[in-house]
Amino acid sequence: QVQLVESGGGLVQAGGSLRLSCAASGRTFSTYHMGWFRQAPGKEREFVTGINWIGGSTYYADSVKGRFTISRDNAKNTVYLQMNSLKPEDTAVYYCAADRSPYGSSSWRVNDMDYWGKGTLVTVSS
């Protein structure tokens, strides 16, 4: 069992930056593909970005490419999301998720993720 705890959310003006962190419990963090998802009010949860277990490959939704960066520190059992040039449409609850898939990467589909954090709210004001 893995527990994921997100932090770093808050209120920021458009054009600003935030850095989210996701701390994972357990000794097998380094074997999980890790992703960030978000859910805006009235919308479905959507994929934002992911990083495979070894950290060699990263994936981004088109809406955040060039603005967001995912990284992981397996020694600290932590995955990060650096968000720059934030827009009001980035407002959402951001969730960290883990995929135990033994393959080289994840599908990054919501239903394929095995563990979820409780989320952290990011609000971007215009």
Summary of the structure (lengths in Angstrom):
residues: 126
radius of gyration: 13.5
end to end distance: 39.8
largest distance: 42.1
contacts: 380
relative contact order: 0.31
helix: 7%
strand: 47%
